[in-house]
Amino acid sequence: MTEMLNSLVSAIGDVCSDQQNDWLREALTKLENSKAPATDLGRCSTQARRQLGRQPLGAGYSPLISSVGPVAIDHWESGDAGRIAMILLCLQREPEQAETLATSLFRQGDESERAAIVRGLALFPSADRLKPLALEAGRANSLVLVSSIALLNPYPAAYYSDREFNQMVLKALFVRLNADLIYGLGQRVSSELSRMCEDYVDELLAADRDVPPEIWMALLPYASVKGVEFVRRYLDDPNPLHRYYSAKAMVQSLKRFPELRAALDQRFTLETDEHVREILGAAAGG
């Protein structure tokens, strides 16, 4: 945990001012020497965003390595990263308090504090016991909280049941988050998830509503004949995002559906969007 903490503090330091870094060092020192770390952590966490700001850490930083996979931090903001750094410091002292500490902070914190905790769940000791917090975030009527657990977070892929994972994917699609950013989707997609996505597309089309382009990544791997036809149809959609994600899903599923190669080759001769052409070129190269 020391290595993770040092990496995170270094990344925060690169985007913060000297004054902000001084505050973080003082806060960490206070927590390291505190006789009531849980109480002091709550106070410091409340101040973190105001003191450290909201600068994105940005590219160039290696993910933090948890027991269940890498946790990307490039999309984290400095204030939220500071909150996780302070939690990690406290858990170095008392790792057995991870469940109590994370739950207490989650219950007392505002939306941004709760989201920061959820993004860091995989980094905490006894992470499997923190699933109630993850599930609660995913059920919230808040894009911030739903995205904090659903996107670029290895926690659900590691700890969710099939039912829980499928519901999270459908919720992400429903609120129009980019489901292609769901960690481990390719490994956790199942016949049941593909069926649920097919049903959702049916509902949307019947209601004359837009279909989220990223849905093809979850629908195609175990699609029925009807589901495959959905994906083929959207390969020629006017929206380049639909063409991109239908092509990407088709390329990744060619071993299961080799008959799709002809459609990809035909689309390649017509395609003008450079991003879609790049995906289609991968099929041609295969």
N, C-alpha and C positions, 0 to 999 in steps of 0.2 A: 504493500500500500504506500510505502514511503516513496517509491519510484513514481507511482501515479501522481501523488501529491506534488512532488517536485516538478514533474512535467507540466501539470496544470498551472501551478504558480508561475512557472517560466512563461507559459503562453499568455497568461493574464498580464504579466509584466511587460510583454512586448507591445501591447495595445493600450496600456494605461499610462497616465502621466506619473511623474515622480510623486506628486502629492497623493494620488490614488494608490500607488504602490506602497507608500509609507503607511497609509491607513490599513491596507491588507496585512502588512507585516505586523503592525500593532495588534490587529484583531487576532491573528494567528498566535502571536505570543501570549495574548491575554487568555485565549482558549487553552493553550498548552499548559499554562500555570493555574488555570481556574480550579477552584474548589467546588464550583457548581457549573460544570461545563454545559449541561443541558439548558440551563437558564441563560447563561451567557451566549450560547450558540443561537438561541432564539432571538436575542436582541441584536446580535451581529448580523444574522441573516436578514432581519427586517431592514437594516441599514445598507445592506450590500449593494443593491441596485442603485440607490441614490449616491453612494460613495464611489462606486467603481464604474458606473455608467452602463451603457448598452452597446458598446462597440463589439461587433462580431470578431471572434478570434481569427477567422479567415483561414485560408489554405496554408499549407506548409507545416502543419502540426500533425505528428503521428497520432493515430487513435490511442486511447487508453486501453490497455489490454485487461479485460475482465476474465473471469473463469468461464464465461459462455461466449466470448467473442469480443472483437474490437468495438469500442465505443467511440464513434467519431465526435470530435469536439469543434470542428471548423465552423459549424453553424451555431455554436453556443455564443451567448453574449457575455461580456466580461463580468457583469454583476452576478449573473446566474452561475458562471464558472466559479466565481469567488465563493458562492454559497456551497457548492459541492466541495471545494477545497477545504472549507472550514469543517464540513461534516466529516470528510475523510480524516482530518487531523484529530477530531474528537474520537473517531472510531479506532484510530491507532491506539489510543489509551484504553478504550473499553469496547472492543469488538463485539462482545456479547450484548451490548446495548443497541445494536443496529436496528432491530425491530421497534423497540420502544422509542428511540430517538427519531427515526424517520417518520413514524406514525404521529408522534407529537408535533413535529414540525409541519407535517402535511395538514394536520387538523387546525393548527393555529395560523398557518400562513395564508397569504393572499394568493390570487391565481398564479402570479409569476413565481412565487416561492414553491407552490405545489408542483408546477410544471418543471422547475429545476430539479426537484427531488426525484420526480418520475424519470427524467432523462438520465439520472445517475443511479437508478436502482440496481443495475447490473454490477456496479462497482462496489456495492456494500456487502459486508459479511452476511451470511445467512440470507442471501437475496431471494431464495425460493419462498421464504416466509413473508415476503413483502408483496405478494401477489394481490391481496385485497386492495392495496393502494393503486396498483396498476389497473386493475379492473374498474375501480371507481373513476379513475381519470378517463378511461375509455368510454364510460357511460355518460360523462358530463356533457352538458349543453354548452361547451366551450371549445372552439377550434384550437385554442392554445393548449388546453389539456389533452384533447384527443390526439393532436399532432405530437405532443411530447411523448406519448407512449407508442403511437402507431408508426411514426416515421423515424428512420435512422436509429432505431433503438433495438438492440439485440434481445432485450428482456422477453417480449412475447414469444418469439421463436423458440426460446430456450425453456420457458416455464408454462406456457399456455397449453391447455388441452386443445384437441382439434376443434371442438365446439367454440371455445373461447377465441381461438385464433381466427376462425371463420367469421365469427360475429364482428371481430375487430376490423377485418378486411372490408366487410360490407358496410360497417359504420364509416370507415375512411372514404369509401366510394360514395356513400350517401351524402357526406358533407363536402365532397369534392376536393379531398386531399389527393396528392399524387401517390397512388397506391404502388407505383413502381419504386418508391422509396421505403417500402416496408421491408425491413431486414428479414432475410430468410424466406421470402415469399416463394421463390422457386423451389425450395426444399420442403415447405410445408403445404403447398397447394395439393389438393386432394380431389377425388371425384365428387365429394359432397360440396366442396367449395365451388368447383366448376358448375355444378348443377344450380347452386344458389345464385351464381352470377348470371347464368342463362335465364333463370326466373326473373331476376332483377331487370335484365335487358328487355324481356317480354313486357314487364310492367311499365317500364319507361316508354317503350314504343307505343303501347296501347294508350298511354296517357299523352302521347305526342310531346314527350319531354326529351331533352338531350341525354345522350348516353355518355358517361365519363370515358374518355379515351383510354385511360389506363386499365380499364376493366378486362381488356383482352389478355393481359398478363396472367390474370387469375382464372379466366374462363377457358382458355384454349387447351391447357395441358391434358385435361380429361374430358374434353367437350364431346357432346353428342353430335350426330349428323347436323342437327339444327344449329348447334353452337358453332360448329366449323363454318357453316354457311354464313352466320352472323359475321364472323371474323373476315371471311373472304369478301363479303359485301363492303365492309368498312375499309378494306384495302384500297378502294377506289373512291373513298369519301372526299368531298371538297376540303374538309378540315385536315391540314397536314398532321396534326397531332393524332388523329385517328389512323391515318396512313402509317405514321411512325410506329405507334404501339401495336397495331395489328400486324405490321411487318415484323416487328421485333418478336412478338409472340409466335408468329409462324416460323421464323428462322429458328427459334429455340425449340420448336416442337416438330422439326422436320423428321426426326427419327421415328416419331409416332405417327406423323401424317406426311409421308413422303410425297403424296399426291399434290401437296401445296406448292411444291417447287415451281411447277409450271405457272401458277398464278403470280408467284414472286418474280419470276423471270419476265413475264409479260408486263408487270407493273414497272419493272426497272427500265424498260424501253420507253415508258411514258413519263416517268417521274422527273420533276423539275426541282423539288426541294432537296437541298444538299444533305440535310440530316437524314431524310428518308432514304435517299440514294445510298448513303453510307451503310445503313442497315441492310438494304437490298443487296448491296455489293457483297456483304458477308455471305449471303445465300449463294450468290453466283460463284464466290470463291470456294465454297464448299463442294 
